[in-house]
Amino acid sequence: MCLVTLAIDQSRRFPLVIATNRDEFFNRPAARLSWWSPGPGLPDILGGRDLEAGGTWLGLTAAGRLALVTNVRAPAARRDPDAPSRGEIVQRWLAGDDATDRFWMRTALSGYNGFNLIAADFQRGDCFFASNQHTHPSRLERGLYGLSNGTLDSPWPKVTQLKEATLEALTGSETVDALAGRLFEALADRSVFPDEELPSTGVPLDWERTLSSTFIRTADQAYGTRCSTLVITERVNKRLVTHVLERTFTPAGGMALLRRSLLKDWPPRYTEAPPVNASAQEAVLETTDEAQTLEMPLRRTRVRTLLKPDPTRRRRAA
């Protein structure tokens, strides 16, 4: 994953919206959006899958966990070719039930190359940003966030542009399909920004130019945007319905088949009870390729937001 916007409780109609592009070499094998098992006894994951090193760049589970990862852009001399795949980080978060602090203690010392992580446990009402370029994870509150290969909300032109487009889409869309259409259009933008606006990340200027656009395709068609993924949660009466949509692309830039999954009563409302190890239930829905549905038990906890209030803020207020 190389470009992300995340909107939490920025719209009463759409309380959770994620728009992402994954940029990668086209010769790296990957499976498209689907439910898959990371191993015996572990919860199934909805997301794409890296078939070379395992793991995923973005995924979620029935029990209410979600995570995505981006790399941190740095010169090749600072990259360890023997480091474990960063896709493992997402899989480990989704497969476990540790709280943030315990998970981070293990992850920070595991020898990964530079990465950024956004991870949520909606049953606990928590969402955080972490990076091995920083000491501690940061708890995210309601807001609109942007992330690429720098740090959270770095003012890179394409990050700023996609955040603005996400906000406009949220305020100007009345249906899921309208919102998805506007977000996919924003993720397909190929504008290249002026040199003076580009970040300086240690790569050659011509490479910096190529990577500056939202949708990337190198001249030799060896590297670029492999897929665009949306996670859109909609309030339907008093229930939540989440749509996960993925568009995949060929090296020549044409659009491949659209995949769409529907999750009912997801994300689950946060509760102080232990996490539920829910399982996915498949059903056929109207879609161009594949869809699956997820039934979650209806929570009785009445909560207006997806995230619980920050307890440290409540103590300071008192």
C-alpha positions, 0 to 999 in steps of 0.5 A: 500500500502506497497511498491512503486516506482514512476518514473516521466519523467525518460523515454521519452517513458514512462513518468509515471511509478508506481509499487506497492505492497499492503500488508494486512491481507487476511481476510480484504475484498477488491474489485479489480481494477475497476471504482467505485463511492465514493458518489453522485456528486463525481468523479468516482475512478479507483482503488481497494477498502477497503470494511471494512472501505472504501477508497482505497490504490491507485486510480486515476480520469478522471480529472487527480488526482492520490494518494496512501498511505502507513502506517508508521511502528511503534509498536502497542503501538503507534497505535490508534485503533480508528483512521480513516482509512488511505484509506480515505485520498486517497479518499478525495484527489481524490474526491476534487479539493483543492490545496495541502496546503488547503488539507494538513491543514485538513488532518494533523489534522484529527487524522490518524495513521502514514501515507505517501501520494503521491498525484498528480494533473496533471491538475495543474502539481503538485505532492507531498509527505506528511507524518504526521511524517513531518510538511509540504508536499514536492513537487516532481520534475522529478525523481525516488522515492521509498517508503515503511513504512518509509519515502520517499527514505529511504534506506531499502533494498527492496526499493533500490532493487525495485528502481534499478529494475524499472530503469533497466526495464525502460531502457531495455523495448521497449513495455508496455507488456515488461515493465509490465512483468519486473516490475511484476517480480520485485514485486514478488521477495521473497528474505529475506535480512540479519539481518544486512541490515534490518531497525529497526522499533520497531517490533520484529526481526522475523517480521522484517525479514518477512517484508523485502522481496518485496513479502510477505507471512507469514508462516500461510498465514494470511498476505501478498501481496494481489495485485501488481499494475502498472500504466504505461503511454506511449507516442504514437505519441503526445498523452499519453496512460496510462495502469493500471494493477492489479494482485491479489493473494490468501493466498497460493500465487497463481496468481488470474485474471489479470485486465487491464484498458486503459486510453486514453489522460491521464494524462491530460496536465497541464493548468492554467484553472480550473479542468475539472470534466471529467467522465469515458466512458466504452468500452471493450478492449482485456484483460484477465478479465476487461478493461475500456477506458477513453476519455479525451479532447485533451489539446492544451497546449504544455508541454514536461513534466508531471509536471510544473516547480517549480516557486520558482526555476524560481524566484531563477534563475532570 
